[in-house]
C-alpha cells in the first residue's frame, strides 16, 4: 500500500495541445506530498514556515507515459524511495484508470534556513517517513 491522493485535472493544468504540462505533474505530486503530511497530523502552516528547518527540493524528475487531459481523474501513489540522515526522496506514480501515466521523483534536503546548511531530519519528519515507508513496503515495485 502507499499513500494515495485523488486529483481531477483542471483546464489550467493543460497546455495549448490540451494535455497536462509536465511541470504541472510535479505540482500535482507536491499536492500529494502536502496531503500526506496533513494526513500524518503535521500542521502545514508551521511546517512550511518553520524558521529553524526547511526542506527544499533539490532534484526532480518526471516521466510522462501517456497524455493526461482536462477532466481526467488521477490517483497518485506516494512512496518513500530513499532516506538518509539529512535528505529523502519521494516517488509518485500517477494512475489513470488502470494505467500509470506518469512517474515522478522529488529529492528533499533538510536545511537550516538562516545558514542554508544541511542538518539532520527532525524527529517529526523521520516519523512521517517511517510511517510512509511502512505503508509502501508492498508497493515499492511500482517504481
C-alpha positions as CSV (number, residue, x, y, z in Angstrom):
1,X,0.0,0.0,0.0
2,X,1.0,3.6,-0.5
3,X,-0.4,7.0,0.4
4,X,-3.0,7.7,-2.2
5,X,-4.4,11.1,-3.4
6,X,-7.1,11.7,-5.9
7,X,-6.9,14.7,-8.2
8,X,-9.1,15.8,-11.1
9,X,-7.1,17.5,-13.9
10,X,-8.2,21.1,-14.4
11,X,-8.1,23.1,-17.6
12,X,-5.4,25.3,-16.1
13,X,-3.2,22.3,-15.8
14,X,-3.1,21.8,-19.6
15,X,-1.0,23.4,-22.4
16,X,-2.1,24.6,-25.8
17,X,-2.2,21.0,-27.0
18,X,-4.8,20.2,-24.4
19,X,-2.6,17.9,-22.3
20,X,-1.1,18.4,-18.9
21,X,2.1,20.5,-19.0
22,X,5.0,18.5,-17.4
23,X,5.6,21.0,-14.6
24,X,2.0,20.7,-13.6
25,X,2.5,17.0,-13.0
26,X,5.2,18.0,-10.4
27,X,2.7,20.4,-8.9
28,X,0.2,17.7,-8.5
29,X,2.8,15.5,-6.9
30,X,3.6,18.3,-4.4
31,X,-0.1,18.5,-3.6
32,X,0.1,14.8,-2.8
33,X,3.1,15.3,-0.5
34,X,1.2,18.1,1.3
35,X,-1.9,15.9,1.7
36,X,0.3,13.1,3.1
37,X,1.9,15.5,5.6
38,X,-1.6,16.7,6.7
39,X,-2.9,13.2,6.9
40,X,0.0,12.4,9.3
41,X,-1.1,15.2,11.6
42,X,1.6,17.7,10.5
43,X,0.4,21.3,10.6
44,X,1.2,22.6,7.1
45,X,1.3,26.3,8.0
46,X,4.0,25.7,10.7
47,X,5.8,23.1,8.6
48,X,6.3,25.4,5.6
49,X,7.1,28.5,7.6
50,X,9.4,27.0,10.3
51,X,12.3,29.4,10.9
52,X,14.5,26.5,12.1
53,X,14.0,23.9,9.4
54,X,13.2,23.8,5.7
55,X,13.0,21.1,3.1
56,X,13.9,22.5,-0.3
57,X,13.5,20.2,-3.3
58,X,16.9,19.9,-4.9
59,X,16.2,17.4,-7.7
60,X,13.1,16.3,-9.6
61,X,12.3,14.1,-12.5
62,X,9.1,13.2,-14.3
63,X,8.5,10.7,-17.0
64,X,5.2,11.1,-18.9
65,X,4.0,7.8,-20.3
66,X,0.6,8.8,-21.8
67,X,-1.3,12.1,-22.3
68,X,-3.2,13.4,-19.3
69,X,-6.1,15.7,-20.2
70,X,-8.6,18.0,-18.6
71,X,-11.2,16.1,-16.7
72,X,-9.1,13.0,-16.1
73,X,-9.4,11.7,-12.6
74,X,-6.0,10.7,-11.3
75,X,-4.9,8.5,-8.5
76,X,-1.4,9.5,-7.3
77,X,0.5,6.9,-5.2
78,X,3.2,8.4,-2.9
79,X,6.0,6.2,-1.7
80,X,9.3,6.7,0.1
81,X,12.1,5.9,-2.3
82,X,15.2,6.7,-0.2
83,X,16.2,8.3,3.1
84,X,19.4,9.3,4.8
85,X,20.3,11.5,7.8
86,X,19.6,14.8,6.1
87,X,17.5,14.1,2.9
88,X,14.8,11.9,1.4
89,X,13.4,11.0,-2.0
90,X,9.7,10.5,-2.7
91,X,8.3,8.7,-5.7
92,X,5.0,9.3,-7.2
93,X,3.1,7.0,-9.6
94,X,0.3,8.8,-11.4
95,X,-2.5,6.5,-12.4
96,X,-5.4,7.0,-14.8
97,X,-7.9,4.2,-14.7
98,X,-5.8,1.0,-14.7
99,X,-2.6,2.6,-16.3
100,X,0.3,4.5,-14.9
101,X,0.5,7.7,-17.0
102,X,3.4,9.4,-15.2
103,X,6.2,8.7,-12.7
104,X,8.0,11.4,-10.8
105,X,10.6,11.8,-8.1
106,X,11.4,14.6,-5.7
107,X,14.5,14.8,-3.6
108,X,14.2,17.0,-0.4
109,X,17.2,18.2,1.7
110,X,16.8,19.3,5.3
111,X,18.5,22.6,6.0
112,X,18.7,25.4,8.5
113,X,17.0,28.3,6.5
114,X,19.2,31.0,8.1
115,X,22.6,29.4,7.3
116,X,21.5,27.3,4.3
117,X,23.5,24.4,5.8
118,X,22.3,20.8,5.9
119,X,21.0,19.4,9.2
120,X,19.6,16.1,10.3
121,X,15.9,15.4,9.7
122,X,13.8,16.3,12.7
123,X,12.1,13.5,14.6
124,X,8.6,14.6,13.3
125,X,9.8,14.1,9.7
126,X,11.6,10.8,10.5
127,X,8.4,9.5,12.0
128,X,6.4,10.7,8.9
129,X,8.9,8.9,6.6
130,X,8.9,5.8,8.8
131,X,5.1,5.6,8.6
132,X,5.2,6.2,4.9
133,X,7.8,3.5,4.5
134,X,5.6,1.0,6.3
135,X,2.7,1.9,4.1
136,X,4.8,1.4,1.0
137,X,6.6,-1.9,1.5
138,X,4.2,-3.7,-0.8
139,X,4.1,-1.1,-3.5
140,X,7.8,-0.3,-3.9
141,X,7.9,-2.5,-7.1
142,X,5.6,0.0,-8.9
143,X,8.6,2.4,-9.5
